[in-house]
Amino acid sequence: MITKLCSKCKKVLPITEFHRRNNRKSGRVGCCKKCFRVYRMATFEKRSIHQKAYRQANLEKRKIQRRLHDQANPEKVRVYSRKRRALKLGNGHEPYTDSYIFERDGWICQLCGKRIDRKLKNPHPFSASIDHIIPLIKGGADAPLNLQSAHIRCNISKNDRGGGQLRLLG
C-alpha cells in the first residue's frame, strides 16, 4: 500500500486519503482530505464574514446598483419575479420570454380582441402585459400554454378570475 505524509497533521496515511492533483509531482495534494476539509471550512467562514461586513458597509451603494440593474433589465426582473412567485405557490414554471408570447398571439389582446400597441409602455392602460389564463393563485402554471397577451387594463379588470381557454399550439 502506498502512503503519504500529510503536511498539516503530520500523519502517514494511505494515498487514497489525499485528493488528486495532476499538477503535483505525486499526483496528490499535500494535506489529507480531513485537513483539507478543515482548511476549506475556515476559508469559507472568513469569506462569508468578509462578505457580510462588505454588504453592511455598502447598503446604499448596493441598492443603487440593484436599481440600475433592474431599470436596465426589466424583462429579466419580470421573468425572475414570475418564476419565483410560481415556484413559491408550488406551480410549475417553463422558461419563456414576453416577446415570444406577444409574437405568438400576434400582438392582439386575448381578452378584448383589440390590437396591442408595441410603443406604449407601462403604466399606459393599453400597453402590453402577460396574462395567466388560469391564475397562479388558482394553481395555473407559469408556462407558455397558460399565458396570453393582454392590455394592462384588461388584465387588471380580469383580476384573479379564470377566463379564456388554454390555447393549443400547432
DSSP file (Angstrom, degrees, kcal/mol; ACC not computed):
  #  RESIDUE AA STRUCTURE BP1 BP2  ACC     N-H-->O    O-->H-N    N-H-->O    O-->H-N    TCO  KAPPA ALPHA  PHI   PSI    X-CA   Y-CA   Z-CA
    1    1 A M              0   0    0      0, 0.0     2,-0.4     0, 0.0     0, 0.0   0.000 360.0 360.0 360.0 135.5    0.0    0.0    0.0
    2    2 A I        -     0   0    0      2,-0.0    13,-2.3     1,-0.0    14,-0.3  -0.675 360.0-169.9 -86.1 134.7    1.3    3.5   -1.0
    3    3 A T  E     -A   14   0A   0     -2,-0.4     2,-0.3    11,-0.3     9,-0.1  -0.789   8.5-165.2-122.1 166.4    1.4    6.0    1.9
    4    4 A K  E     -A   13   0A   0      9,-2.5     9,-2.8    -2,-0.3     2,-0.5  -0.989  23.7-116.5-150.0 149.2    2.0    9.8    2.1
    5    5 A L  E     -A   12   0A   0     -2,-0.3     2,-0.3     7,-0.2     7,-0.2  -0.775  28.4-129.7 -90.8 127.7    2.8   12.3    4.9
    6    6 A C     >  -     0   0    0      5,-2.6     4,-1.1    -2,-0.5    25,-0.2  -0.619   7.9-146.8 -76.1 131.6    0.1   14.9    5.5
    7    7 A S  T  4 S+     0   0    0     23,-1.8    24,-0.2    -2,-0.3    -1,-0.1   0.674  93.5  40.0 -73.9 -17.2    1.7   18.4    5.6
    8    8 A K  T  4 S+     0   0    0     22,-0.2    -1,-0.1     3,-0.1    23,-0.1   0.905 127.8  23.4 -95.5 -59.2   -0.8   19.7    8.2
    9    9 A C  T  4 S-     0   0    0      2,-0.1    -2,-0.1     1,-0.0     3,-0.1   0.549  92.9-134.3 -90.3  -6.5   -1.4   16.9   10.7
   10   10 A K     <  +     0   0    0     -4,-1.1     2,-0.3     1,-0.2    -3,-0.1   0.734  55.7 140.9  61.6  26.8    2.0   15.1   10.0
   11   11 A K        -     0   0    0     -7,-0.0    -5,-2.6     0, 0.0     2,-0.7  -0.747  55.4-125.6 -97.3 147.6    0.3   11.7    9.9
   12   12 A V  E     +A    5   0A   0     -2,-0.3    -7,-0.2    -7,-0.2    -9,-0.0  -0.843  43.3 170.5 -91.4 118.7    1.3    9.0    7.4
   13   13 A L  E     -A    4   0A   0     -9,-2.8    -9,-2.5    -2,-0.7     5,-0.0  -0.849  40.2 -83.9-128.3 159.8   -1.9    8.0    5.6
   14   14 A P  E >   -A    3   0A   0      0, 0.0     3,-2.3     0, 0.0   -11,-0.3  -0.322  43.3-115.2 -60.3 148.9   -2.8    5.8    2.6
   15   15 A I  G >  S+     0   0    0    -13,-2.3     3,-1.5     1,-0.3   -12,-0.1   0.752 113.1  69.2 -59.4 -25.4   -2.6    7.7   -0.7
   16   16 A T  G 3  S+     0   0    0    -14,-0.3    -1,-0.3     1,-0.3     4,-0.1   0.639  85.8  69.3 -70.0 -12.2   -6.4    7.4   -1.1
   17   17 A E  G <  S+     0   0    0     -3,-2.3    16,-2.9     2,-0.1     2,-0.4   0.307  90.7  76.0 -86.3   9.0   -6.8    9.8    1.8
   18   18 A F  S <  S-     0   0    0     -3,-1.5    14,-0.1    14,-0.2     2,-0.1  -0.962  86.1-115.8-122.2 137.9   -5.4   12.6   -0.4
   19   19 A H        -     0   0    0     12,-0.5    10,-2.4    -2,-0.4     2,-0.1  -0.375  38.5-103.6 -67.3 148.6   -7.3   14.5   -3.2
   20   20 A R  B     +B   28   0B   0      8,-0.2     8,-0.3    -4,-0.1     2,-0.3  -0.464  39.2 175.2 -72.6 144.7   -5.9   14.1   -6.7
   21   21 A R    >   -     0   0    0      6,-2.3     3,-1.6    -2,-0.1     6,-0.3  -0.777  15.1-164.0-152.0 103.3   -4.0   17.0   -8.2
   22   22 A N  T 3  S+     0   0    0      1,-0.3     6,-0.1    -2,-0.3    -1,-0.1   0.758  85.8  61.5 -64.2 -27.6   -2.4   16.3  -11.6
   23   23 A N  T 3  S+     0   0    0      4,-0.1    -1,-0.3     3,-0.0     2,-0.3   0.451  89.1  90.0 -83.4   3.4    0.0   19.3  -11.5
   24   24 A R  S <  S-     0   0    0     -3,-1.6     3,-0.2     1,-0.1    -3,-0.1  -0.668  83.7-122.9 -95.6 154.5    1.8   17.9   -8.4
   25   25 A K  S    S+     0   0    0     -2,-0.3    -1,-0.1     1,-0.2    -3,-0.0   0.897 114.9  40.5 -61.3 -41.7    4.8   15.6   -8.6
   26   26 A S  S    S-     0   0    0      2,-0.3    -1,-0.2     1,-0.0     3,-0.1   0.621 109.9-121.1 -83.0 -12.9    3.0   12.9   -6.5
   27   27 A G  S    S+     0   0    0      1,-0.3    -6,-2.3    -6,-0.3     2,-0.3   0.546  84.5  86.3  83.0   7.1   -0.3   13.5   -8.3
   28   28 A R  B    S-B   20   0B   0     -8,-0.3    -2,-0.3    -6,-0.1    -1,-0.3  -0.916  83.6 -99.3-135.3 159.7   -2.0   14.3   -4.9
   29   29 A V        -     0   0    0    -10,-2.4    -8,-0.1    -2,-0.3     4,-0.1  -0.291  36.4-113.7 -73.4 167.1   -2.4   17.4   -2.7
   30   30 A G  S    S+     0   0    0    -24,-0.1   -23,-1.8     2,-0.1     2,-0.3   0.799  93.5  52.5 -77.3 -30.0   -0.1   18.0    0.2
   31   31 A C  S    S-     0   0    0    -25,-0.2   -12,-0.5   -24,-0.2    -2,-0.1  -0.762  89.8-101.9-110.1 157.3   -2.6   17.6    3.0
   32   32 A C     >  -     0   0    0     -2,-0.3     4,-2.7   -14,-0.1   -14,-0.2  -0.141  36.9-102.4 -70.4 168.2   -5.1   14.8    3.7
   33   33 A K  H  > S+     0   0    0    -16,-2.9     4,-2.2     1,-0.2     5,-0.1   0.869 121.2  52.3 -60.4 -38.9   -8.8   15.1    2.9
   34   34 A K  H  > S+     0   0    0    -17,-0.3     4,-1.9     2,-0.2    -1,-0.2   0.943 113.1  42.5 -64.9 -48.2   -9.7   15.7    6.6
   35   35 A C  H  > S+     0   0    0      1,-0.2     4,-2.6     2,-0.2    -2,-0.2   0.879 112.9  54.3 -64.7 -38.5   -7.2   18.6    6.9
   36   36 A F  H  X S+     0   0    0     -4,-2.7     4,-2.6     2,-0.2    -1,-0.2   0.899 107.4  50.7 -62.4 -40.6   -8.2   19.9    3.5
   37   37 A R  H  X S+     0   0    0     -4,-2.2     4,-2.5     2,-0.2    -2,-0.2   0.911 110.4  48.8 -63.4 -43.6  -11.9   20.0    4.7
   38   38 A V  H  X S+     0   0    0     -4,-1.9     4,-2.2     2,-0.2    -2,-0.2   0.924 112.3  49.0 -61.6 -44.9  -11.0   21.9    7.8
   39   39 A Y  H  X S+     0   0    0     -4,-2.6     4,-2.4     1,-0.2    -2,-0.2   0.923 111.4  49.3 -59.5 -46.1   -9.0   24.4    5.8
   40   40 A R  H  X S+     0   0    0     -4,-2.6     4,-2.6     1,-0.2    -2,-0.2   0.898 110.8  49.9 -62.7 -41.6  -11.8   24.9    3.3
   41   41 A M  H  X S+     0   0    0     -4,-2.5     4,-2.5     2,-0.2    -1,-0.2   0.908 111.1  48.9 -64.6 -41.5  -14.4   25.5    6.1
   42   42 A A  H  X S+     0   0    0     -4,-2.2     4,-2.3     2,-0.2    -2,-0.2   0.913 113.0  47.5 -63.6 -42.4  -12.1   28.0    7.7
   43   43 A T  H  X S+     0   0    0     -4,-2.4     4,-2.5     2,-0.2    -2,-0.2   0.908 111.7  50.8 -64.2 -42.3  -11.6   29.8    4.4
   44   44 A F  H  X S+     0   0    0     -4,-2.6     4,-2.6     2,-0.2    -2,-0.2   0.914 110.2  49.1 -61.7 -44.3  -15.4   29.7    3.7
   45   45 A E  H  X S+     0   0    0     -4,-2.5     4,-2.3     2,-0.2    -2,-0.2   0.917 111.5  49.1 -63.2 -43.8  -16.1   31.2    7.2
   46   46 A K  H  X S+     0   0    0     -4,-2.3     4,-2.4     1,-0.2    -2,-0.2   0.928 112.9  48.1 -59.1 -45.5  -13.6   34.0    6.7
   47   47 A R  H  X S+     0   0    0     -4,-2.5     4,-2.8     1,-0.2    -2,-0.2   0.910 111.5  49.0 -63.7 -42.9  -15.0   34.8    3.2
   48   48 A S  H  X S+     0   0    0     -4,-2.6     4,-2.4     2,-0.2    -1,-0.2   0.879 111.1  50.1 -67.9 -36.0  -18.6   34.8    4.5
   49   49 A I  H  X S+     0   0    0     -4,-2.3     4,-2.2     2,-0.2    -1,-0.2   0.922 112.8  47.3 -64.6 -43.2  -17.7   37.2    7.4
   50   50 A H  H  X S+     0   0    0     -4,-2.4     4,-2.4     2,-0.2    -2,-0.2   0.917 112.7  48.9 -63.2 -44.3  -15.9   39.5    4.9
   51   51 A Q  H  X S+     0   0    0     -4,-2.8     4,-2.6     2,-0.2    -2,-0.2   0.906 110.9  50.1 -63.6 -41.7  -18.9   39.4    2.5
   52   52 A K  H  X S+     0   0    0     -4,-2.4     4,-2.3     1,-0.2    -1,-0.2   0.918 111.4  48.4 -62.7 -43.8  -21.3   40.2    5.3
   53   53 A A  H  X S+     0   0    0     -4,-2.2     4,-2.2     2,-0.2    -1,-0.2   0.903 111.8  50.0 -63.0 -41.4  -19.2   43.1    6.5
   54   54 A Y  H  X S+     0   0    0     -4,-2.4     4,-1.5     2,-0.2    -2,-0.2   0.931 110.4  49.7 -63.2 -45.7  -19.0   44.4    3.0
   55   55 A R  H  < S+     0   0    0     -4,-2.6    -2,-0.2     1,-0.2    -1,-0.2   0.909 112.5  47.5 -60.6 -42.3  -22.7   44.2    2.4
   56   56 A Q  H >< S+     0   0    0     -4,-2.3     3,-0.8     1,-0.2    -1,-0.2   0.891 113.5  47.7 -65.6 -39.5  -23.4   46.0    5.7
   57   57 A A  H 3< S+     0   0    0     -4,-2.2    -1,-0.2     1,-0.2    -2,-0.2   0.714 118.6  40.1 -74.9 -20.5  -20.9   48.8    4.9
   58   58 A N  T 3X  +     0   0    0     -4,-1.5     4,-2.6    -3,-0.2    -1,-0.2  -0.121  69.7 130.0-122.9  36.9  -22.2   49.3    1.4
   59   59 A L  H <> S+     0   0    0     -3,-0.8     4,-2.2     1,-0.2     5,-0.2   0.927  78.6  44.5 -57.9 -48.3  -26.0   49.0    1.7
   60   60 A E  H  > S+     0   0    0      2,-0.2     4,-2.3     1,-0.2    -1,-0.2   0.918 113.1  50.5 -64.9 -43.7  -26.7   52.3   -0.2
   61   61 A K  H  > S+     0   0    0      1,-0.2     4,-2.4     2,-0.2    -1,-0.2   0.916 111.8  48.2 -60.1 -43.9  -24.3   51.5   -2.9
   62   62 A R  H  X S+     0   0    0     -4,-2.6     4,-2.5     2,-0.2    -1,-0.2   0.858 109.4  53.3 -66.9 -35.7  -25.8   48.0   -3.4
   63   63 A K  H  X S+     0   0    0     -4,-2.2     4,-2.5    -5,-0.2    -2,-0.2   0.921 110.8  46.8 -63.1 -43.5  -29.3   49.5   -3.5
   64   64 A I  H  X S+     0   0    0     -4,-2.3     4,-2.5     2,-0.2    -2,-0.2   0.921 112.7  48.9 -64.7 -44.3  -28.3   51.9   -6.2
   65   65 A Q  H  X S+     0   0    0     -4,-2.4     4,-2.3     1,-0.2    -2,-0.2   0.907 112.4  48.9 -61.8 -41.2  -26.6   49.2   -8.2
   66   66 A R  H  X S+     0   0    0     -4,-2.5     4,-2.8     2,-0.2    -2,-0.2   0.916 111.1  49.7 -64.8 -43.2  -29.6   46.9   -7.9
   67   67 A R  H  X S+     0   0    0     -4,-2.5     4,-2.2     2,-0.2    -2,-0.2   0.913 111.9  48.2 -62.8 -43.0  -32.0   49.7   -9.0
   68   68 A L  H  X S+     0   0    0     -4,-2.5     4,-2.0     2,-0.2    -1,-0.2   0.903 112.4  49.1 -64.1 -41.2  -29.8   50.5  -12.0
   69   69 A H  H  X S+     0   0    0     -4,-2.3     4,-1.6     2,-0.2    -2,-0.2   0.929 111.3  49.3 -62.6 -45.4  -29.7   46.8  -12.9
   70   70 A D  H  < S+     0   0    0     -4,-2.8     7,-0.2     1,-0.2    -2,-0.2   0.875 112.0  48.3 -63.9 -37.6  -33.4   46.4  -12.6
   71   71 A Q  H  < S+     0   0    0     -4,-2.2    -1,-0.2     1,-0.2    -2,-0.2   0.862 113.9  46.6 -69.8 -35.3  -34.0   49.5  -14.8
   72   72 A A  H  < S+     0   0    0     -4,-2.0    -2,-0.2     1,-0.2    -1,-0.2   0.719 121.7  36.3 -78.6 -21.5  -31.6   48.3  -17.4
   73   73 A N     X  +     0   0    0     -4,-1.6     4,-1.9    -5,-0.2    -1,-0.2  -0.470  63.7 153.1-130.4  61.5  -33.1   44.7  -17.5
   74   74 A P  H  > S+     0   0    0      0, 0.0     4,-2.4     0, 0.0     5,-0.2   0.861  75.8  54.3 -63.0 -34.9  -36.8   44.9  -17.0
   75   75 A E  H  > S+     0   0    0      2,-0.2     4,-2.7     1,-0.2     5,-0.2   0.922 108.0  49.4 -65.0 -42.9  -37.5   41.7  -18.8
   76   76 A K  H  > S+     0   0    0      1,-0.2     4,-2.7     2,-0.2    -1,-0.2   0.905 110.9  50.6 -60.7 -41.3  -35.1   39.8  -16.6
   77   77 A V  H  X S+     0   0    0     -4,-1.9     4,-2.5    -7,-0.2    -2,-0.2   0.920 111.8  46.9 -64.1 -44.2  -36.8   41.2  -13.5
   78   78 A R  H  X S+     0   0    0     -4,-2.4     4,-2.6     2,-0.2     5,-0.2   0.925 113.4  48.5 -63.4 -44.4  -40.3   40.3  -14.7
   79   79 A V  H  X S+     0   0    0     -4,-2.7     4,-2.6     1,-0.2     5,-0.2   0.932 113.2  47.6 -61.4 -46.3  -39.1   36.7  -15.6
   80   80 A Y  H  X S+     0   0    0     -4,-2.7     4,-2.7    -5,-0.2    -2,-0.2   0.927 113.7  46.2 -61.6 -46.3  -37.4   36.3  -12.2
   81   81 A S  H  X S+     0   0    0     -4,-2.5     4,-2.3     2,-0.2    -1,-0.2   0.892 114.2  47.3 -68.8 -38.3  -40.4   37.6  -10.2
   82   82 A R  H  X S+     0   0    0     -4,-2.6     4,-2.4    -5,-0.2    -1,-0.2   0.928 114.3  47.4 -65.8 -43.2  -42.9   35.5  -12.1
   83   83 A K  H  X S+     0   0    0     -4,-2.6     4,-2.5    -5,-0.2     5,-0.2   0.932 113.2  48.3 -62.4 -46.1  -40.8   32.4  -11.8
   84   84 A R  H  X S+     0   0    0     -4,-2.7     4,-2.2    -5,-0.2    -1,-0.2   0.909 112.4  48.6 -61.2 -44.0  -40.2   32.9   -8.1
   85   85 A R  H  X S+     0   0    0     -4,-2.3     4,-1.8    -5,-0.2    -1,-0.2   0.916 112.2  48.5 -64.2 -43.9  -43.9   33.5   -7.5
   86   86 A A  H  <>S+     0   0    0     -4,-2.4     5,-2.6     1,-0.2     4,-0.4   0.919 114.3  45.2 -63.1 -44.5  -45.0   30.4   -9.4
   87   87 A L  H ><5S+     0   0    0     -4,-2.5     3,-0.7     1,-0.2    -1,-0.2   0.853 109.9  55.3 -69.5 -33.8  -42.4   28.2   -7.6
   88   88 A K  H 3<5S+     0   0    0     -4,-2.2    -1,-0.2     1,-0.2    -2,-0.2   0.862 109.1  47.8 -65.4 -35.7  -43.4   29.7   -4.2
   89   89 A L  T 3<5S-     0   0    0     -4,-1.8    -1,-0.2    -5,-0.2    -2,-0.2   0.528 119.3-112.5 -81.6  -6.3  -47.0   28.7   -4.9
   90   90 A G  T < 5S+     0   0    0     -3,-0.7    -3,-0.2    -4,-0.4     2,-0.2   0.624  72.8 134.7  84.9  13.6  -46.0   25.2   -5.9
   91   91 A N      < -     0   0    0     -5,-2.6    -1,-0.3    -6,-0.2    50,-0.1  -0.518  59.1 -98.2 -90.0 162.4  -47.0   25.7   -9.6
   92   92 A G        -     0   0    0     47,-0.2    50,-2.8    -2,-0.2     2,-0.4  -0.312  31.9-156.7 -74.9 163.0  -44.9   24.7  -12.5
   93   93 A H  B     -c  142   0C   0     48,-0.2    50,-0.2    -7,-0.1   -10,-0.0  -0.987  10.3-176.6-142.4 132.4  -42.6   27.0  -14.5
   94   94 A E        -     0   0    0     48,-2.3     2,-0.0    -2,-0.4    -2,-0.0  -0.988  37.1-105.3-123.5 138.9  -41.3   26.7  -18.0
   95   95 A P        +     0   0    0      0, 0.0     2,-0.3     0, 0.0    -2,-0.0  -0.324  53.7 145.4 -64.6 142.3  -38.9   29.3  -19.4
   96   96 A Y        -     0   0    0     47,-0.1     2,-0.3    48,-0.0     3,-0.1  -0.960  38.2-124.1-162.0 168.3  -40.3   31.8  -21.9
   97   97 A T     >  -     0   0    0     -2,-0.3     4,-1.5     1,-0.1     3,-0.2  -0.903  21.8-123.6-120.3 154.5  -39.9   35.4  -23.0
   98   98 A D  H  > S+     0   0    0     -2,-0.3     4,-2.4     1,-0.2     5,-0.2   0.916 112.8  56.3 -58.6 -43.6  -42.5   38.2  -23.2
   99   99 A S  H  > S+     0   0    0      1,-0.2     4,-2.6     2,-0.2     5,-0.2   0.855 102.6  55.5 -61.5 -34.6  -41.7   38.7  -26.8
  100  100 A Y  H  > S+     0   0    0     -3,-0.2     4,-2.5     2,-0.2    -1,-0.2   0.929 109.6  46.1 -61.9 -44.6  -42.4   35.1  -27.6
  101  101 A I  H  X S+     0   0    0     -4,-1.5     4,-2.1     2,-0.2    48,-0.3   0.918 114.3  47.5 -65.1 -44.1  -45.9   35.3  -26.1
  102  102 A F  H  <>S+     0   0    0     -4,-2.4     5,-2.5     2,-0.2     4,-0.4   0.919 114.5  46.0 -65.0 -43.1  -46.7   38.6  -27.9
  103  103 A E  H ><5S+     0   0    0     -4,-2.6     3,-1.1    -5,-0.2    -2,-0.2   0.912 111.3  52.6 -65.3 -42.1  -45.5   37.3  -31.3
  104  104 A R  H 3<5S+     0   0    0     -4,-2.5    -1,-0.2     1,-0.3    -2,-0.2   0.899 113.6  43.2 -59.8 -40.8  -47.3   34.0  -30.8
  105  105 A D  T ><5S-     0   0    0     -4,-2.1     3,-0.8    -5,-0.2    -1,-0.3   0.403 112.5-119.7 -87.6   2.8  -50.6   35.9  -30.2
  106  106 A G  T < 5 -     0   0    0     -3,-1.1    -3,-0.2    -4,-0.4    10,-0.1   0.775  59.9 -70.0  67.6  27.6  -49.9   38.4  -33.0
  107  107 A W  T 3 <S+     0   0    0     -5,-2.5     9,-3.1     1,-0.2     2,-0.4   0.857  99.8 135.7  55.9  38.3  -49.9   41.4  -30.6
  108  108 A I  B <   -D  115   0D   0     -3,-0.8     2,-0.4    -6,-0.3    41,-0.3  -0.959  62.6-117.1-115.0 133.8  -53.7   41.0  -30.1
  109  109 A C     >  -     0   0    0      5,-3.2     4,-1.9    -2,-0.4    41,-0.3  -0.576  19.7-154.4 -68.0 122.3  -55.2   41.3  -26.6
  110  110 A Q  T  4 S+     0   0    0     39,-2.8    -1,-0.2    -2,-0.4    40,-0.1   0.525  89.4  52.2 -79.1  -5.1  -56.7   37.9  -26.0
  111  111 A L  T  4 S+     0   0    0     38,-0.2    -1,-0.2     3,-0.1    39,-0.1   0.828 127.3  14.7 -97.2 -40.8  -59.3   39.3  -23.5
  112  112 A C  T  4 S-     0   0    0      2,-0.2    -2,-0.2    39,-0.0     3,-0.1   0.594  93.5-127.4-110.8 -14.2  -60.8   42.1  -25.6
  113  113 A G     <  +     0   0    0     -4,-1.9     2,-0.2     1,-0.3    -3,-0.1   0.485  64.3 128.5  84.1   2.3  -59.6   41.2  -29.1
  114  114 A K        -     0   0    0      1,-0.1    -5,-3.2    -6,-0.1    -1,-0.3  -0.536  66.1 -91.8 -92.1 160.3  -58.1   44.6  -29.9
  115  115 A R  B     -D  108   0D   0     -7,-0.2     2,-0.5    -2,-0.2    -7,-0.2  -0.378  33.1-132.7 -70.0 143.6  -54.6   45.3  -31.2
  116  116 A I        -     0   0    0     -9,-3.1     2,-0.6   -10,-0.1    11,-0.1  -0.877  16.4-133.0 -99.4 126.1  -51.8   46.0  -28.6
  117  117 A D    >   -     0   0    0      9,-0.7     3,-0.8    -2,-0.5    11,-0.3  -0.692   9.6-155.9 -81.2 118.9  -49.6   49.0  -29.5
  118  118 A R  T 3  S+     0   0    0     -2,-0.6    -1,-0.2     1,-0.2    10,-0.1   0.767  88.7  60.6 -65.2 -26.5  -46.0   48.0  -29.1
  119  119 A K  T 3  S+     0   0    0      2,-0.1    -1,-0.2     8,-0.0     2,-0.2   0.733  82.6  94.8 -77.3 -22.6  -44.8   51.6  -28.5
  120  120 A L    <   -     0   0    0     -3,-0.8     8,-0.6     6,-0.2     2,-0.3  -0.484  60.9-159.3 -74.7 139.0  -46.9   52.1  -25.4
  121  121 A K    >   -     0   0    0     -2,-0.2     3,-2.4     6,-0.1     6,-0.1  -0.814  30.5 -55.7-117.0 156.5  -45.2   51.5  -22.1
  122  122 A N  T 3  S+     0   0    0      1,-0.3    -1,-0.0    -2,-0.3     6,-0.0  -0.429 116.5  37.0 -58.5 134.5  -46.4   50.7  -18.6
  123  123 A P  T 3  S+     0   0    0      0, 0.0    -1,-0.3     0, 0.0    -3,-0.0  -0.850  88.2 108.3-100.3  19.0  -48.4   52.4  -16.9
  124  124 A H  S X  S-     0   0    0     -3,-2.4     3,-1.9     1,-0.2    28,-0.3  -0.405  73.3-130.2 -59.8 133.5  -50.4   53.3  -20.0
  125  125 A P  T 3  S+     0   0    0      0, 0.0    28,-2.5     0, 0.0    29,-0.3   0.747 104.7  47.0 -61.7 -24.0  -53.7   51.3  -19.7
  126  126 A F  T 3  S+     0   0    0     26,-0.2    -9,-0.7    25,-0.2    -6,-0.2   0.183  86.0 116.7-104.9  18.5  -53.4   49.9  -23.3
  127  127 A S  S <  S-     0   0    0     -3,-1.9    25,-1.8    -6,-0.1    26,-0.2  -0.375  74.5 -85.2 -78.4 166.4  -49.7   48.8  -23.0
  128  128 A A  E     +E  151   0E   0     -8,-0.6     2,-0.3   -11,-0.3    23,-0.2  -0.390  50.3 165.4 -77.2 146.5  -48.8   45.2  -23.3
  129  129 A S  E     -E  150   0E   0     21,-2.1    21,-2.3    -2,-0.1     2,-0.5  -0.969  35.9-113.2-150.1 164.2  -48.9   42.7  -20.4
  130  130 A I  E     -E  149   0E   0     -2,-0.3     2,-0.4    19,-0.2    19,-0.2  -0.882  30.6-161.5-102.4 130.0  -48.8   38.9  -19.9
  131  131 A D  E     -E  148   0E   0     17,-3.2    17,-2.2    -2,-0.5     2,-0.6  -0.918  15.2-136.1-113.9 136.2  -51.9   37.3  -18.5
  132  132 A H  E     -E  147   0E   0     -2,-0.4    15,-0.2    15,-0.2    10,-0.1  -0.819  10.4-152.1 -87.2 122.2  -52.1   33.9  -16.9
  133  133 A I  S    S+     0   0    0     13,-2.4    30,-1.3    -2,-0.6    -1,-0.2   0.965  96.0  32.0 -61.2 -53.5  -55.3   32.2  -18.3
  134  134 A I  S    S-     0   0    0     12,-0.4    -1,-0.3     7,-0.2    28,-0.1  -0.935 108.9-118.9 -99.5 113.4  -55.6   30.1  -15.1
  135  135 A P    > > -     0   0    0      0, 0.0     5,-2.3     0, 0.0     3,-1.1  -0.089  11.2-121.9 -56.4 149.6  -54.2   32.5  -12.4
  136  136 A L  G > 5S+     0   0    0      1,-0.3     3,-1.8     3,-0.2     6,-0.1   0.881 113.3  58.0 -57.0 -39.8  -51.1   31.4  -10.4
  137  137 A I  G 3 5S+     0   0    0      1,-0.3    -1,-0.3     2,-0.1    23,-0.0   0.732 105.2  51.2 -65.3 -22.4  -53.1   31.7   -7.2
  138  138 A K  G < 5S-     0   0    0     -3,-1.1    -1,-0.3    22,-0.0    -2,-0.2   0.272 131.8 -88.9 -99.0  10.4  -55.7   29.2   -8.5
  139  139 A G  T < 5S+     0   0    0     -3,-1.8   -47,-0.2     1,-0.3    -3,-0.2   0.489  75.7 149.0 101.2   3.9  -53.0   26.7   -9.5
  140  140 A G      < -     0   0    0     -5,-2.3    -1,-0.3   -49,-0.1     2,-0.2  -0.410  44.9-118.5 -71.1 147.2  -52.1   27.7  -13.0
  141  141 A A        -     0   0    0    -50,-0.1     2,-1.3    -2,-0.1   -48,-0.2  -0.477  13.0-122.5 -83.9 155.5  -48.6   27.1  -14.2
  142  142 A D  B    S+c   93   0C   0    -50,-2.8   -48,-2.3    -2,-0.2    -1,-0.1  -0.631  73.1 120.4 -93.1  73.4  -46.2   29.8  -15.3
  143  143 A A  S >  S-     0   0    0     -2,-1.3     3,-2.1   -50,-0.2     4,-0.1  -0.947  78.6-105.4-138.9 153.4  -45.8   28.2  -18.8
  144  144 A P  G >  S+     0   0    0      0, 0.0     3,-1.3     0, 0.0    -1,-0.0   0.795 116.9  59.6 -52.9 -33.0  -46.5   29.3  -22.4
  145  145 A L  G 3  S+     0   0    0      1,-0.3    22,-0.6    21,-0.1    -3,-0.0   0.740 108.4  45.4 -69.5 -19.9  -49.6   27.2  -22.7
  146  146 A N  G <  S+     0   0    0     -3,-2.1   -13,-2.4    20,-0.1   -12,-0.4   0.170 102.5  86.6-105.3  16.8  -51.2   29.1  -19.7
  147  147 A L  E <   +E  132   0E   0     -3,-1.3     2,-0.3   -15,-0.2   -15,-0.2  -0.874  46.2 172.6-120.8 150.1  -50.2   32.6  -20.9
  148  148 A Q  E     -E  131   0E   0    -17,-2.2   -17,-3.2    -2,-0.3     2,-0.2  -0.982  34.4-106.6-147.9 156.7  -51.8   35.1  -23.3
  149  149 A S  E     +E  130   0E   0     -2,-0.3   -39,-2.8   -48,-0.3     2,-0.3  -0.597  46.2 161.5 -83.6 147.6  -51.1   38.7  -24.3
  150  150 A A  E     -E  129   0E   0    -21,-2.3   -21,-2.1   -41,-0.3     2,-0.2  -0.987  43.2 -97.0-157.5 158.9  -53.4   41.3  -22.9
  151  151 A H  E  >  -E  128   0E   0     -2,-0.3     4,-2.5   -23,-0.2   -23,-0.2  -0.522  38.8-120.2 -71.6 151.6  -53.7   45.1  -22.3
  152  152 A I  H  > S+     0   0    0    -25,-1.8     4,-2.8   -28,-0.3     5,-0.2   0.918 115.0  53.9 -59.5 -41.8  -52.8   46.0  -18.8
  153  153 A R  H  > S+     0   0    0    -28,-2.5     4,-2.2     1,-0.2    -1,-0.2   0.920 111.2  44.1 -59.5 -46.3  -56.3   47.4  -18.3
  154  154 A C  H  > S+     0   0    0    -29,-0.3     4,-1.8     2,-0.2    -1,-0.2   0.896 113.7  51.2 -65.9 -40.8  -57.9   44.2  -19.5
  155  155 A N  H  X S+     0   0    0     -4,-2.5     4,-1.3     1,-0.2    -2,-0.2   0.913 111.7  46.2 -63.8 -44.3  -55.6   42.1  -17.3
  156  156 A I  H  < S+     0   0    0     -4,-2.8    -1,-0.2     1,-0.2    -2,-0.2   0.898 111.4  51.5 -67.0 -40.4  -56.3   44.2  -14.2
  157  157 A S  H  < S+     0   0    0     -4,-2.2    -1,-0.2    -5,-0.2    -2,-0.2   0.824 106.5  54.7 -68.3 -28.9  -60.0   44.1  -14.8
  158  158 A K  H >< S+     0   0    0     -4,-1.8     3,-1.7     1,-0.2    -1,-0.2   0.850  86.0 172.7 -67.9 -34.2  -59.9   40.3  -15.1
  159  159 A N  T 3<  -     0   0    0     -4,-1.3    -1,-0.2     1,-0.2    -2,-0.1  -0.365  63.8 -29.9  60.2-131.9  -58.2   40.1  -11.7
  160  160 A D  T 3  S+     0   0    0     -3,-0.1     2,-0.3    -2,-0.1    -1,-0.2   0.169 102.7 119.5-105.5  19.0  -57.8   36.6  -10.5
  161  161 A R    <   -     0   0    0     -3,-1.7     2,-0.1   -27,-0.1   -23,-0.0  -0.656  67.6-120.7 -78.3 136.4  -60.9   35.2  -12.2
  162  162 A G        +     0   0    0     -2,-0.3     2,-0.3   -28,-0.1   -28,-0.2  -0.447  45.0 159.0 -70.3 151.8  -60.0   32.4  -14.7
  163  163 A G        +     0   0    0    -30,-1.3     2,-0.0    -2,-0.1    -5,-0.0  -0.958  29.6  32.0-170.4 154.4  -61.1   33.1  -18.2
  164  164 A G  S    S-     0   0    0     -2,-0.3     2,-0.3   -53,-0.1   -53,-0.1  -0.202  79.7 -80.8  83.3 179.3  -60.4   32.1  -21.7
  165  165 A Q        -     0   0    0     -2,-0.0     2,-0.4   -31,-0.0   -32,-0.0  -0.851  41.0 -97.9-119.3 155.4  -59.3   28.7  -22.9
  166  166 A L        -     0   0    0     -2,-0.3     2,-0.3     1,-0.1   -20,-0.1  -0.596  46.6-127.1 -69.7 129.4  -55.9   27.1  -23.0
  167  167 A R        -     0   0    0    -22,-0.6     2,-0.6    -2,-0.4   -20,-0.1  -0.608  10.9-138.4 -84.0 136.4  -54.6   27.6  -26.5
  168  168 A L        -     0   0    0     -2,-0.3     2,-0.4     2,-0.0    -1,-0.0  -0.829  17.8-150.1 -93.6 123.7  -53.4   24.6  -28.4
  169  169 A L              0   0    0     -2,-0.6   -24,-0.0     1,-0.1     0, 0.0  -0.772 360.0 360.0 -97.4 137.2  -50.2   25.3  -30.3
  170  170 A G              0   0    0     -2,-0.4    -1,-0.1     0, 0.0    -2,-0.0   0.453 360.0 360.0 -93.4 360.0  -49.6   23.5  -33.5
